[in-house]
């Protein structure tokens, strides 16, 4: 975007697409729960605007992940995990996008009397740096890949504007993770083994899953028996939960879960209550 008008038009198109995809995603999640609920008259816009904030939400539309290497991340989330690209857009720069995304960080830099770039703030305002995005659809949520790059670098570059965060422990406050829901009838241990093998075949050595037994070296991790891939929770209220923590190709924290038995019912009951609450407003 070379000027504010072009930028606003681009942002409007992007926002329209998000608004269109959001309801479809939530409808797919609700599925059977909505089909069995009694019919209710739809609240008017004025009624909804006076409701609590939570009732005004449709749910989670997407998770965003800032990446170092756009093509590598895109390959993982589409070709390895099988997501479908919704659309891609890029070359974002100018005052509006800088203000929208980075105002809080610029204020912080001003208060500290430092150059914003020293705390990872790109200069989208002048166009020295640019932002590219790609949206990837899964069954019940969208993942947005974002890359901040120097204007001299092409879209999809393997070089980001800022250095990647080095300490990726999930124990750090503000750290987030993306959780994928594995289908009930899938062999979870085999899924993890296949995920690691396919990622390794593509040169994504960072994709490594933890084990349910203690390992102290990478060699021990690789040599662990396959049934150590999955951690199964048997104590209420999480009984029926199966999970694995895994790093993605960008070093991002991923989780893969199966939700079975009692815990699946608890989620189902909570979802039904949520739908009843929203529908009653």
N, C-alpha and C positions, 0 to 999 in steps of 0.2 A: 504494500500500500504506500503510495507516494504522497498522499495528503490525507487530511482528516476526513474529508467527505468520502473518499474511496474506502478509508478505514472503517467508517461507520457503516457503510453499505455492506462491507464484508462481514463485519461483526453481526449485522442484522441477519444476513443470510445464514450464518453459522448458528445464531440463536434460534432462528425458525426451524432449522433441521433438528436441533436438540429438543425443542418443544414438541416436534412431531414424533421423535423416536421415544421420548420419555414415556408417554402413555402406553405405547405398544409394549414396552419392556415390562411395565408394571402389570398390564393386563395379562401378559404371559405368565408372570409370577403368581397372580391371583388364581387364574384358571378355575379349578374345581371349587375353591372356596366361594367364589363369587356366584357360580352357577347354582349353588344350593341355598344361597341367602335369600330371604324374602324381599320382594320388590319394594323399593322405597322411592318416594319422590325426590328428585334431585334438588339439592339446595341451590338457591340463587347465588349469584356472585356477591351480592351485598351480605347475605347470610354467612358465606364462607369467609369474607374479609373480617368479620367480627369474631371468628372462631379462634381458639388457641393456635399458636404457630404450628404445632405438630399436625393439626388437622388440615392445615393448608398445604401440606406436603404430599407429593405422590410417592415418595420413596427416594432411593439413591439412583441417580441417573448415570453417573460414571465415576470411576476412580482415575485420577491423573497420575502419571509417572513421568518425571523429567529424566531424560536419558542422555548418555554420552554418545552413543552410536545408534542413530535412528534406524538404519537398515538392519542392524543386528537385532535390535529389540523387536522391530516389525516382523522379522523372520521368525523369531521365537513365538510371538503371540498369535501369528496367523498360520505358519507352516508346522510348527511343533505342537502348539496347543489348539490349533484349528479355528481360531476366531475369524470373523468375516469383516473386512474393511467396510466401514460406513462411508467415509469420505476422508480426504486429506485437504489441508489448506495450509498456506504458508506465506513466508516473506512478510509477516506482520511487523510493522514498526510505525513510529509516529507518537504524537503526544497522547492520544486517547488510550492506546494500548499500554504505554508506559505508566500512565496514571492509574489505569484500571488494575494492573497486575503488580506494580512495584512501588506505589506511593508510600506504603508503610516502611519499606526498607530505605527509601530515599530520605524520609523523615529521620529515621534512626541514624543514617550516615551524617546528616546535617547536625543532629544533636551531639554526635560524637566528634564532629569536626574532621571527618575522614573522607577520602574518595570513595564513592559508592561501590566502585568496582572491587575495592579491597574486601568487601563483604559479599561479593558475588552478584552485584546488581549490573546487568547489561545496560548498554546505552541504546535502547530501542527508539528513544526520542529522536535522535539524529539519524538513525538508520545504520550506525556503525555495527550494531548487532541486529539479528533478526530472530523471529520465533516461527517455528513450523509445528504443526500438529497433525496427528492421524488418529481417527476414532475407529476402534475395533469392537465389534458386537459379539457378545456371547449370549447364551440362552436367557440370562436374567440380569445382565448388567453390561455396561460399556466401559472399556478402558481407553483412556486418552493418553497417547504418547506425545510428549512435548520435547522439543529440542531448541535450546538457545544457542545460536552459532554466530560466528563472525560473518559479516556480509560477503566477505571474499570466499567463504566456503559454500559449496553447492548444497542444495536441499538433500537430505539423506546422508549428510556427511558423518564420518566417524569421529570428527573433532568437534567437541562442544566448546562453548564460550568459557564455562567455569570448570574447575577441577571436580571430579566426582568425590562424594563424601567417602572417607576412608573407613570410618568406624561404623559398621552396620549392625551392631547388636540390637536385637529387638527390645532390650532393656532400657535403651535410651528414651527418655521422654520426648514426645513428638514423632518418634519413629512410627511408621505405619506399615501395614502389610496388605497384600491382595490375597484373598482366600477364594479358591476354586472348589466347586461342589462336584465331587466325583459321583457318577451314577451308582445306584444301589447294587446293581448286578455285576459291577466291575471288580476284578481281582486287584485289590489296592496294592499289594506288594509287587505284583507284576507291572502295574501302571507306573510305579515309581522307578522300577528297573528299566522299563522301556523309555521313560522320560529322560533318565540319565544317559542311556545309550544313544538315543536320537540326538540329544543335545551335544554329546561328545562327538558324534559323527559330523556335526556341523561346525565343530571347532569352538563350541561354547563351553569351555572348561569350567566356567564359573557356576554352572548349573549343578549344584551338589545338594543332595538331600541328607538330612541328619538320620541317625539310627536310634532305635529304642534301647540299645545297649551302649555301654560306655566304650568309646574309641578315643585314642589319643594321637593317632597319626592318620594321614590320608590313606596309607596302605591298609590300616586296620578298618577304616570306614568302608573301603572298597571290598574288603574280604569278608565283611559281616554277612551272615546268612540272610537270605532274602526275607525270611519272616521277621527280621529285625527292622525292615523298612517302615512298618506301620506301628504306631502307638494306639492301643485300644483302651478306652476309658470304661471302667465297669462300675464305678461308684456314682450314685445319684448326686446331683441331678443331671450329670453329663453322661450317664450310662447309655451306651450305644454310639458314642462319638468316637470316630477313628480319624487320626490326623498324622500329618508329616509336615515339618518345616523344611523349607528348601530355599536356597538363593537362586535368583534368576540371572540372566546373562548380563544385566547391568549392575549386579550386586544387590538388587532389590530383594526385600523379604517377601517370600511367597508362602502360602499354606495351602495344602490340599486336604479336603475332608470328605468323609462319608458320614451321613447322619441317619442312624438306624434306630429301631426299637423305641424305648421310652423317650429318649431325647428328641427323636423325630416327632413324636406326638406332642411334646411340650412346645416345640416350635410351631407345629400346626395349630395348636390351641391358641397360642399367642397371636398368630397371624389372623385367626378368625376373630379374636377380640379386637384387633386393630381394625379390621374391615368393618366390624359392627360399629365401632366408635366413629370412624370416618363417615360411614353411611348414615349414621344418626344425626350428623350435623347438617 
